[in-house]
């Protein structure tokens, strides 16, 4: 059956009217509508929207019914309108533009199936059997093309888009790729012909809210007689919302990250998940939030300009600011609680208490992966005293995860934020923990000298506090950095200190880790037999405590020491056991290193095809681990054995 009614929906300024008019021109040009087009602007989001009774008069006028021919009553006017369309043999397209309520257009729909109707609205007309066309923002490429074309239409000699390719892309990003914002920006640049595009970019960045700059520089109206301004478009959509939807929208604007889970929105708004979902769906129907699918769940995204508008609303008065601050506290508590539970699961060993919520590592990692952007951004709230303590401990709960996933830049940023906030709060315990996290992140990122400084600061704070366990951990970490810095004897001393402190405290699991690192340093010092003994001790302790992943590392390093001792068969067996465990944990980075170790053993034994195969497996594992440099090195090694 033919579709009679189409609806183009999307947020204000996204180009619904322009698309409808362009589509009508093309359709008429193709001869699809020999009866032509009828267009009426219902001004649904103005203070005084056009009613259906007013619209029918405009439509009758377009159909040639005016003056003495116009029926005197509203009922007869509708009868005349429907009668003309019913008797009209030539198919006609009726465009009902900018509708905000079905009451504006239901009485205007043709009674005949001969004609077609195109409705544009910020709200989805769910009450009708329509074909929805939901507009999204432009792609970055189309955004740049729109601004470029607008500038050259004004002055074909304007070469700024070619000269400032980076600036025009950044401008498009700051405009949120929204056509209305892009058109305003282009108009401003046309008037500012002597100025660079970068000047407008800098002005918007300094203001922090693009609507402030663009509306200040906006002049005139578009081809439909509408003012070229952004904020009023957003305000009309916001003020039409019921109070509960308006509250959710402005609080959602405070959420960190590009998108937010329903569960996090519920925490932010102090609502149940089901209640939050209903309101979010209503806002999506009004084109103010966008549902996106990620990891099997629905998340919610605000357009950047809507977010900036919402933040401005919250900042507008003391009551709204307090409402927003309380919402951020709730969200931060939500993030802290589940990041803590996820971190406990990542560090869990048999005999420990079962963490909340997450039954296994995979569940914990999946949640952290989905929430990473919001978690990392929420840590930055530590700069505000109100959120400082919770944000600092949130940061510390992210350390293991960020390093496991190799998000080193995030790990460094989070640790530095926690360190600075803990120092301001005069919390030496948290500051020492943050220095440790920072050292680990810097070490993983290959910034060894900076890591050394961080570990020394952590050690000194722990020693001052008299905390034996944390002091031992600091010595162990310091030893790792010293070894990487080429100070092997100092590293042996540091790991020996850590081992002795763990032994004295009866912490056998941590003692095993110290033995493992000591073994690596001993091997690099040429004391291979001692290294083998150290790794065997670590392996046995990991097996006794149920530390499966730690056991994998022990087997791996034992394999490396056996290889250095020319015990090839035993080395291959040890690497194979390490690989089994790494693959069990989906730890592809260390699996890659185990494959490299195996390749080296085979190469030394003149088994070149086996060596090449292991290098190729290493390259694949490193690729899965997001370690492109290591992957390229393994591939290069394989290529040399072709």
FINU-200715 format. One record per residue (C-alpha): residue number from 0; x, y, z. Coordinates in Angstrom, 2 decimals, decimal comma. Layout:
BEGIN
seq|px|py|pz
NUM|X|Y|Z $
...
# end
This chain:
BEGIN
seq|px|py|pz
0|0,00|0,00|0,00 $
1|1,33|3,48|-0,88 $
2|2,58|5,66|1,96 $
3|0,40|8,78|2,05 $
4|2,03|10,75|4,88 $
5|5,72|11,33|5,50 $
6|7,19|13,14|8,52 $
7|10,63|14,71|8,64 $
8|11,70|15,01|12,29 $
9|14,77|16,26|14,11 $
10|16,01|18,92|16,50 $
11|15,50|22,58|15,75 $
12|17,94|23,95|13,19 $
13|18,78|20,59|11,66 $
14|17,35|21,50|8,25 $
15|13,92|19,88|8,13 $
16|12,26|22,70|6,19 $
17|15,14|23,04|3,76 $
18|15,05|19,32|3,04 $
19|11,26|19,32|2,57 $
20|11,34|22,26|0,16 $
21|14,27|20,85|-1,83 $
22|12,58|17,44|-2,04 $
23|9,36|19,11|-3,25 $
24|11,21|21,04|-5,97 $
25|12,91|17,88|-7,22 $
26|9,73|15,80|-7,07 $
27|7,78|18,41|-9,02 $
28|10,62|18,67|-11,51 $
29|10,34|14,92|-12,08 $
30|6,61|15,29|-12,70 $
31|5,53|13,38|-9,60 $
32|3,08|16,09|-8,54 $
33|1,40|17,66|-11,57 $
34|-1,00|19,41|-9,18 $
35|1,92|21,27|-7,62 $
36|2,74|21,90|-3,97 $
37|0,76|23,50|-1,15 $
38|2,95|24,85|1,68 $
39|1,90|26,21|5,05 $
40|4,21|27,15|7,94 $
41|2,43|26,17|11,16 $
42|5,04|27,97|13,31 $
43|4,50|25,32|15,95 $
44|7,29|26,46|18,22 $
45|6,52|30,19|18,17 $
46|4,68|31,85|21,06 $
47|1,51|31,85|18,98 $
48|1,43|28,76|16,76 $
49|-0,78|28,74|13,68 $
50|-3,99|26,85|14,36 $
51|-5,61|24,48|11,89 $
52|-8,43|27,03|11,42 $
53|-5,90|29,70|10,44 $
54|-3,99|27,29|8,22 $
55|-7,07|26,24|6,25 $
56|-7,60|29,87|5,26 $
57|-4,04|30,06|3,90 $
58|-4,53|26,81|1,98 $
59|-7,86|27,96|0,50 $
60|-6,17|31,19|-0,58 $
61|-3,42|29,15|-2,31 $
62|-6,15|27,14|-4,03 $
63|-7,75|30,37|-5,33 $
64|-10,63|30,58|-2,85 $
65|-10,66|34,10|-1,42 $
66|-12,73|37,22|-1,06 $
67|-16,45|36,70|-1,73 $
68|-15,83|33,04|-2,64 $
69|-14,57|32,25|0,87 $
70|-17,22|30,42|2,97 $
71|-18,33|32,40|6,00 $
72|-18,03|29,66|8,65 $
73|-15,10|27,51|9,70 $
74|-17,00|24,27|9,07 $
75|-17,82|25,33|5,51 $
76|-14,23|26,40|4,95 $
77|-13,04|22,87|5,80 $
78|-15,76|21,41|3,56 $
79|-14,62|23,61|0,67 $
80|-10,95|22,69|1,24 $
81|-11,62|18,95|1,34 $
82|-13,99|19,18|-1,61 $
83|-11,39|20,86|-3,79 $
84|-8,73|18,26|-2,94 $
85|-11,19|15,38|-3,42 $
86|-12,14|16,65|-6,87 $
87|-8,60|17,42|-7,89 $
88|-7,40|14,71|-10,27 $
89|-3,79|15,88|-10,42 $
90|-1,70|14,57|-7,53 $
91|-0,69|17,34|-5,15 $
92|1,95|17,51|-2,39 $
93|0,87|19,19|0,85 $
94|3,73|20,39|3,07 $
95|2,73|21,11|6,67 $
96|5,86|22,69|8,02 $
97|7,00|23,16|11,61 $
98|4,14|21,39|13,37 $
99|4,31|20,95|17,12 $
100|0,98|19,28|17,84 $
101|-1,32|16,95|15,87 $
102|-4,15|19,40|16,49 $
103|-2,47|21,79|14,08 $
104|-2,71|19,47|11,10 $
105|-5,11|16,55|11,59 $
106|-8,05|18,48|10,11 $
107|-5,88|19,53|7,16 $
108|-5,11|16,03|5,91 $
109|-6,69|15,24|2,53 $
110|-9,57|12,82|2,56 $
111|-8,36|11,32|-0,72 $
112|-5,54|8,81|-1,14 $
113|-4,56|10,53|-4,36 $
114|-2,46|13,22|-2,70 $
115|0,63|13,08|-0,47 $
116|1,48|14,89|2,77 $
117|4,90|15,88|4,10 $
118|5,04|17,07|7,74 $
119|8,09|18,58|9,42 $
120|8,31|18,64|13,21 $
121|10,72|18,49|16,11 $
122|8,33|15,96|17,68 $
123|7,49|12,60|16,19 $
124|3,78|12,46|15,20 $
125|3,22|9,06|16,78 $
126|-0,57|9,34|16,53 $
127|-0,47|8,89|12,73 $
128|0,49|6,02|10,41 $
129|3,43|7,87|8,87 $
130|6,81|7,09|7,32 $
131|9,33|8,79|9,64 $
132|12,49|10,38|8,30 $
133|14,56|11,28|11,36 $
134|17,32|13,73|10,46 $
135|20,73|13,62|12,09 $
136|23,46|16,24|12,04 $
137|25,72|16,51|9,01 $
138|28,90|14,53|8,61 $
139|32,12|16,49|9,21 $
140|32,78|16,48|5,45 $
141|29,31|17,81|4,61 $
142|29,60|20,44|7,33 $
143|32,82|21,75|5,83 $
144|31,25|21,69|2,37 $
145|28,23|23,71|3,58 $
146|30,40|26,49|5,05 $
147|32,75|26,47|2,06 $
148|29,89|26,74|-0,42 $
149|28,24|29,54|1,57 $
150|31,44|31,58|1,64 $
151|32,13|31,11|-2,06 $
152|28,53|31,89|-3,00 $
153|29,07|35,26|-1,32 $
154|32,51|35,82|-2,82 $
155|33,99|33,33|-5,25 $
156|37,45|34,71|-4,47 $
157|37,21|33,70|-0,80 $
158|40,12|31,30|-0,38 $
159|39,95|30,94|3,40 $
160|38,46|27,40|3,33 $
161|41,43|26,19|1,27 $
162|43,98|28,05|3,36 $
163|42,50|27,10|6,73 $
164|41,41|23,51|6,30 $
165|42,05|22,64|9,97 $
166|40,25|25,74|11,23 $
167|37,13|25,13|9,15 $
168|36,96|21,54|10,40 $
169|37,25|22,74|13,98 $
170|34,58|25,36|13,37 $
171|32,25|22,66|12,03 $
172|32,92|20,59|15,16 $
173|32,22|23,55|17,47 $
174|28,94|24,13|15,63 $
175|27,99|20,54|16,37 $
176|27,59|19,94|12,61 $
177|24,14|21,53|12,96 $
178|23,10|23,22|9,68 $
179|21,59|26,30|11,35 $
180|24,74|26,90|13,41 $
181|26,92|26,36|10,35 $
182|24,88|28,82|8,28 $
183|25,14|31,45|11,01 $
184|28,90|30,90|11,27 $
185|29,26|31,18|7,49 $
186|27,27|34,44|7,47 $
187|29,51|35,85|10,21 $
188|32,63|34,89|8,27 $
189|31,25|36,49|5,11 $
190|30,84|39,78|6,96 $
191|34,30|39,38|8,51 $
192|35,98|38,96|5,13 $
193|39,37|40,34|6,26 $
194|39,51|38,00|9,29 $
195|40,69|34,42|9,41 $
196|38,36|31,51|10,13 $
197|40,57|30,76|13,13 $
198|39,51|34,04|14,73 $
199|35,91|32,84|14,98 $
200|37,08|29,43|16,22 $
201|39,09|31,08|19,00 $
202|36,19|33,35|19,92 $
203|33,83|30,39|20,32 $
204|36,38|28,40|22,35 $
205|37,01|31,33|24,69 $
206|33,27|31,81|25,27 $
207|32,75|28,11|25,99 $
208|29,19|28,23|24,61 $
209|28,86|28,48|20,81 $
210|25,31|29,85|21,06 $
211|26,57|33,00|22,81 $
212|28,99|33,89|20,02 $
213|26,82|32,82|17,09 $
214|23,69|34,55|18,33 $
215|25,65|37,72|19,09 $
216|26,96|37,74|15,53 $
217|23,74|36,67|13,86 $
218|21,74|39,06|11,67 $
219|18,72|38,83|9,44 $
220|16,44|35,95|8,56 $
221|16,56|32,91|6,34 $
222|14,60|32,39|3,09 $
223|11,57|31,32|5,12 $
224|11,47|34,54|7,14 $
225|12,82|32,97|10,30 $
226|15,44|34,61|12,48 $
227|18,91|33,12|12,16 $
228|19,47|32,56|15,88 $
229|20,25|29,43|17,86 $
230|19,29|30,05|21,47 $
231|15,62|30,88|20,81 $
232|15,31|27,61|18,87 $
233|16,59|25,68|21,90 $
234|14,56|27,75|24,36 $
235|11,26|27,13|22,62 $
236|11,88|23,37|22,61 $
237|12,90|23,44|26,29 $
238|10,01|25,60|27,53 $
239|7,45|23,38|25,85 $
240|8,57|20,38|27,91 $
241|6,67|19,13|30,97 $
242|8,56|19,92|34,17 $
243|9,86|16,37|34,71 $
244|11,25|16,17|31,17 $
245|12,78|19,65|31,44 $
246|14,47|18,68|34,73 $
247|15,93|15,52|33,22 $
248|17,20|17,41|30,16 $
249|19,06|20,07|32,12 $
250|20,56|17,51|34,52 $
251|21,59|15,22|31,68 $
252|23,54|18,18|30,28 $
253|25,82|17,86|33,34 $
254|26,71|14,21|32,69 $
255|30,31|13,64|31,61 $
256|31,12|11,78|28,42 $
257|29,53|11,79|24,99 $
258|26,69|9,47|25,97 $
259|25,17|8,19|29,20 $
260|23,58|4,91|30,24 $
261|19,97|4,80|31,44 $
262|21,25|3,59|34,80 $
263|23,58|6,59|35,12 $
264|20,76|8,96|34,12 $
265|18,62|7,40|36,84 $
266|21,36|8,10|39,39 $
267|21,83|11,64|38,12 $
268|18,12|12,43|38,40 $
269|17,37|10,34|41,51 $
270|14,75|8,36|39,60 $
271|14,18|4,66|39,09 $
272|15,58|3,18|35,89 $
273|12,11|2,57|34,44 $
274|10,95|6,13|35,17 $
275|14,13|7,57|33,67 $
276|13,69|5,42|30,56 $
277|10,14|6,73|29,97 $
278|11,28|10,37|30,21 $
279|14,28|9,72|27,96 $
280|12,05|8,16|25,34 $
281|9,79|11,21|25,51 $
282|12,78|13,51|25,01 $
283|13,95|11,36|22,11 $
284|10,49|11,73|20,53 $
285|10,97|15,51|20,88 $
286|14,40|15,23|19,14 $
287|16,23|16,53|22,21 $
288|18,17|13,36|23,03 $
289|19,35|10,60|20,74 $
290|19,34|6,92|21,69 $
291|22,47|5,07|20,64 $
292|23,23|1,37|20,91 $
293|26,50|0,35|22,56 $
294|27,53|-3,00|23,94 $
295|24,01|-4,37|23,86 $
296|22,46|-1,49|25,81 $
297|20,76|1,78|24,93 $
298|22,66|4,93|25,85 $
299|21,59|8,55|25,49 $
300|23,39|11,37|23,71 $
301|22,80|15,12|23,79 $
302|23,77|17,31|20,89 $
303|26,67|19,54|21,97 $
304|24,60|22,72|21,55 $
305|21,72|21,27|23,58 $
306|24,25|20,30|26,24 $
307|25,69|23,82|26,31 $
308|22,19|25,23|26,58 $
309|21,31|22,89|29,45 $
310|24,49|23,78|31,35 $
311|23,56|27,45|30,93 $
312|20,09|26,82|32,35 $
313|21,57|25,10|35,41 $
314|24,01|27,96|35,95 $
315|21,21|30,51|35,69 $
316|20,21|30,73|39,37 $
317|21,22|29,48|42,81 $
318|18,40|26,94|43,09 $
319|19,28|25,33|39,75 $
320|22,97|25,32|40,60 $
321|22,33|23,46|43,86 $
322|20,04|21,03|42,05 $
323|22,82|20,39|39,55 $
324|25,51|19,96|42,20 $
325|23,40|17,42|44,08 $
326|22,82|15,54|40,82 $
327|26,56|15,42|40,13 $
328|27,18|14,09|43,65 $
329|24,69|11,28|43,04 $
330|26,26|10,39|39,71 $
331|29,76|10,44|41,18 $
332|28,64|8,10|43,97 $
333|27,11|5,77|41,35 $
334|30,32|5,74|39,33 $
335|32,49|5,23|42,44 $
336|30,38|2,35|43,75 $
337|30,45|0,29|40,58 $
338|34,02|1,19|39,60 $
339|35,04|-0,04|43,07 $
340|33,14|-3,31|42,52 $
341|34,59|-3,74|39,02 $
342|38,11|-3,06|40,32 $
343|37,58|-5,63|43,10 $
344|36,58|-8,18|40,46 $
345|39,67|-7,47|38,35 $
346|41,88|-7,97|41,42 $
347|39,88|-10,84|42,89 $
348|41,57|-14,07|44,04 $
349|40,07|-17,22|45,50 $
350|39,27|-16,76|49,17 $
351|38,44|-13,06|48,81 $
352|34,91|-11,76|49,33 $
353|32,79|-11,80|46,18 $
354|32,43|-8,29|44,70 $
355|29,01|-6,77|44,08 $
356|27,28|-7,05|40,73 $
357|30,03|-8,46|38,51 $
358|30,15|-12,26|38,36 $
359|33,42|-12,40|36,42 $
360|36,16|-10,30|34,85 $
361|34,36|-10,14|31,51 $
362|31,33|-8,44|33,06 $
363|33,50|-5,98|34,97 $
364|35,55|-5,10|31,90 $
365|32,43|-4,72|29,73 $
366|30,89|-2,23|32,19 $
367|34,14|-0,28|32,47 $
368|34,49|-0,22|28,68 $
369|30,99|1,24|28,25 $
370|31,43|3,83|30,99 $
371|35,09|4,73|30,42 $
372|34,57|8,19|28,92 $
373|32,19|9,21|31,70 $
374|34,37|7,74|34,43 $
375|37,52|9,50|33,23 $
376|35,66|12,79|32,81 $
377|34,02|12,52|36,25 $
378|37,45|12,24|37,86 $
379|38,12|15,79|36,65 $
380|35,43|16,98|39,06 $
381|38,07|16,49|41,77 $
382|39,10|20,09|41,13 $
383|35,90|21,09|42,99 $
384|36,19|20,66|46,76 $
385|32,60|19,37|46,96 $
386|33,43|16,32|44,85 $
387|37,13|15,95|45,70 $
388|37,26|12,91|47,97 $
389|34,89|10,74|45,95 $
390|36,54|11,70|42,65 $
391|40,01|10,88|44,00 $
392|38,99|7,40|45,05 $
393|37,17|6,89|41,77 $
394|40,47|7,65|40,04 $
395|42,32|5,07|42,13 $
396|39,73|2,42|41,26 $
397|40,37|2,99|37,54 $
398|44,12|2,36|37,61 $
399|44,07|-1,41|37,07 $
400|41,48|-1,18|34,30 $
401|43,10|1,64|32,32 $
402|46,46|-0,10|32,39 $
403|44,93|-3,46|31,49 $
404|43,26|-1,91|28,44 $
405|46,44|0,12|27,70 $
406|44,71|3,50|27,85 $
407|47,90|5,09|29,07 $
408|47,00|8,72|28,29 $
409|43,79|8,36|30,29 $
410|45,68|6,64|33,10 $
411|48,22|9,48|33,34 $
412|45,49|12,15|33,26 $
413|43,40|10,42|35,92 $
414|46,36|9,79|38,22 $
415|47,61|13,37|37,97 $
416|44,16|14,72|38,76 $
417|43,93|12,45|41,81 $
418|47,44|13,40|42,97 $
419|46,77|17,14|42,77 $
420|43,38|16,87|44,47 $
421|44,70|14,65|47,28 $
422|47,58|17,08|47,85 $
423|45,16|20,02|48,11 $
424|43,04|18,02|50,53 $
425|46,16|17,20|52,63 $
426|45,40|13,49|52,39 $
427|48,86|11,82|52,30 $
428|47,45|8,29|52,02 $
429|45,47|9,14|48,88 $
430|48,32|11,25|47,53 $
431|50,78|8,38|47,89 $
432|48,34|6,00|46,18 $
433|47,92|8,51|43,35 $
434|51,70|8,87|42,94 $
435|51,87|5,06|42,65 $
436|49,18|5,01|39,98 $
437|50,91|7,81|38,13 $
438|54,22|5,98|38,24 $
439|52,63|2,82|36,85 $
440|50,94|4,72|34,02 $
441|54,14|6,58|33,12 $
442|56,14|3,36|33,28 $
443|53,69|1,59|30,96 $
444|53,85|4,54|28,59 $
445|57,65|4,25|28,40 $
446|58,34|7,44|30,38 $
447|60,74|5,77|32,79 $
448|62,49|8,78|34,31 $
449|59,16|10,38|35,20 $
450|57,96|7,05|36,60 $
451|61,07|6,86|38,81 $
452|60,31|10,25|40,32 $
453|56,68|9,28|40,95 $
454|57,62|6,00|42,64 $
455|60,21|7,72|44,86 $
456|57,60|10,24|46,00 $
457|55,13|7,41|46,72 $
458|57,78|5,46|48,68 $
459|58,70|8,48|50,79 $
460|55,07|9,22|51,67 $
461|54,40|5,58|52,60 $
462|57,57|5,35|54,71 $
463|56,62|8,52|56,54 $
464|53,19|7,04|57,27 $
465|54,82|3,81|58,51 $
466|52,67|1,63|56,25 $
467|54,68|-1,57|55,73 $
468|52,48|-3,05|52,98 $
469|52,36|0,10|50,86 $
470|56,06|0,76|51,44 $
471|56,82|-2,73|50,14 $
472|54,68|-2,09|47,07 $
473|56,49|1,21|46,49 $
474|59,90|-0,51|46,64 $
475|58,69|-3,18|44,22 $
476|57,44|-0,58|41,73 $
477|60,60|1,46|42,12 $
478|62,67|-1,61|41,32 $
479|60,80|-2,09|38,03 $
480|61,54|1,48|36,96 $
481|65,18|1,27|38,08 $
482|65,69|-1,86|35,98 $
483|64,13|-0,21|32,92 $
484|66,41|2,78|33,50 $
485|69,43|0,48|33,34 $
486|70,15|0,56|37,08 $
487|69,98|-3,22|37,53 $
488|71,87|-3,54|40,82 $
489|69,73|-0,83|42,40 $
490|66,66|-2,66|41,07 $
491|67,80|-5,92|42,71 $
492|68,20|-4,09|46,01 $
493|64,72|-2,51|45,71 $
494|62,99|-5,82|44,92 $
495|64,88|-7,55|47,75 $
496|63,62|-4,89|50,17 $
497|60,07|-5,37|48,89 $
498|60,31|-9,16|49,21 $
499|61,59|-8,93|52,78 $
500|58,85|-6,52|53,83 $
501|56,16|-8,75|52,32 $
502|57,67|-11,79|54,03 $
503|57,66|-10,05|57,38 $
504|54,00|-9,11|56,92 $
505|53,05|-12,65|55,83 $
506|51,70|-11,39|52,49 $
507|52,67|-14,35|50,34 $
508|50,74|-13,26|47,25 $
509|52,55|-9,94|47,12 $
510|55,81|-11,66|48,04 $
511|55,44|-13,73|44,88 $
512|55,21|-10,58|42,76 $
513|58,40|-9,29|44,36 $
514|60,15|-12,60|43,61 $
515|59,00|-12,33|39,98 $
516|60,41|-8,82|39,52 $
517|63,57|-9,79|41,37 $
518|64,00|-12,69|38,95 $
519|63,80|-10,37|35,94 $
520|66,44|-8,07|37,41 $
521|68,69|-11,03|38,31 $
522|68,48|-12,35|34,74 $
523|69,46|-8,96|33,35 $
524|72,40|-8,94|35,76 $
525|73,55|-12,29|34,33 $
526|72,56|-14,27|37,44 $
527|70,36|-16,65|35,45 $
528|70,19|-19,61|37,85 $
529|69,13|-17,32|40,69 $
530|66,53|-15,84|38,35 $
531|65,13|-19,29|37,57 $
532|64,83|-20,01|41,29 $
533|63,07|-16,68|41,87 $
534|60,47|-17,34|39,15 $
535|59,81|-20,87|40,44 $
536|59,17|-19,39|43,90 $
537|56,74|-16,86|42,37 $
538|54,97|-19,57|40,36 $
539|54,51|-21,75|43,43 $
540|53,16|-18,85|45,50 $
541|50,71|-17,85|42,75 $
542|49,46|-21,42|42,51 $
543|49,06|-21,58|46,30 $
544|47,05|-18,34|46,42 $
545|45,01|-19,03|43,27 $
546|46,46|-16,06|41,37 $
547|45,98|-17,51|37,90 $
548|47,10|-14,43|35,95 $
549|50,13|-13,99|38,20 $
550|50,98|-17,62|37,55 $
551|50,94|-16,87|33,83 $
552|53,49|-14,11|34,27 $
553|55,63|-16,40|36,43 $
554|55,65|-19,08|33,72 $
555|56,44|-16,40|31,11 $
556|59,45|-15,03|32,97 $
557|60,58|-18,51|33,88 $
558|60,54|-19,29|30,16 $
559|62,70|-16,24|29,46 $
560|65,25|-17,29|32,10 $
561|65,30|-20,89|30,88 $
562|65,89|-19,60|27,35 $
563|68,82|-17,52|28,66 $
564|70,17|-20,72|30,22 $
565|69,93|-22,55|26,85 $
566|67,28|-24,94|28,19 $
567|65,15|-24,70|25,04 $
568|62,71|-27,55|25,64 $
569|61,89|-26,36|29,16 $
570|61,57|-22,77|27,93 $
571|59,06|-23,83|25,27 $
572|57,02|-25,67|27,88 $
573|57,01|-22,66|30,20 $
574|55,99|-20,22|27,44 $
575|53,20|-22,59|26,38 $
576|51,79|-22,65|29,93 $
577|51,97|-18,83|30,05 $
578|50,15|-18,59|26,72 $
579|47,37|-20,85|27,93 $
580|46,74|-18,54|30,87 $
581|47,06|-15,30|28,90 $
582|44,54|-16,53|26,33 $
583|42,22|-17,58|29,14 $
584|42,30|-13,98|30,40 $
585|42,26|-12,50|26,89 $
586|45,48|-10,71|27,82 $
587|46,63|-10,32|24,24 $
588|49,51|-7,96|25,00 $
589|51,38|-10,47|27,14 $
590|50,28|-13,30|24,87 $
591|52,09|-11,42|22,11 $
592|55,24|-11,28|24,22 $
593|54,97|-15,01|24,98 $
594|54,74|-15,73|21,25 $
595|57,85|-13,57|20,70 $
596|59,65|-15,59|23,37 $
597|58,69|-18,82|21,65 $
598|59,82|-17,42|18,30 $
599|63,21|-16,56|19,81 $
600|63,65|-20,09|21,17 $
601|62,79|-21,62|17,80 $
602|65,07|-19,17|15,98 $
603|68,01|-20,05|18,27 $
604|67,37|-23,72|17,52 $
605|67,36|-23,06|13,74 $
606|63,64|-23,91|13,44 $
607|62,94|-20,94|11,21 $
608|59,44|-21,87|9,95 $
609|58,28|-22,34|13,55 $
610|59,90|-19,04|14,52 $
611|58,14|-17,21|11,67 $
612|54,78|-18,71|12,61 $
613|55,16|-17,55|16,22 $
614|56,13|-14,03|15,14 $
615|52,98|-13,87|13,00 $
616|50,90|-15,04|15,97 $
617|52,59|-12,37|18,07 $
618|51,71|-9,69|15,52 $
619|48,07|-10,78|15,60 $
620|47,98|-10,79|19,42 $
621|49,57|-7,34|19,64 $
622|47,06|-6,00|17,14 $
623|44,21|-7,29|19,31 $
624|45,89|-5,63|22,30 $
625|46,01|-2,19|20,62 $
626|49,82|-2,30|20,60 $
627|50,65|-1,26|17,01 $
628|54,38|-0,72|17,55 $
629|54,87|-4,20|18,98 $
630|52,67|-5,65|16,22 $
631|54,78|-3,99|13,53 $
632|58,00|-5,22|15,12 $
633|56,70|-8,81|15,24 $
634|55,51|-8,61|11,63 $
635|58,90|-7,24|10,56 $
636|60,67|-10,10|12,35 $
637|58,43|-12,60|10,56 $
638|59,13|-10,95|7,21 $
639|62,88|-11,38|7,66 $
640|62,30|-15,14|7,94 $
641|60,30|-15,47|4,71 $
# end
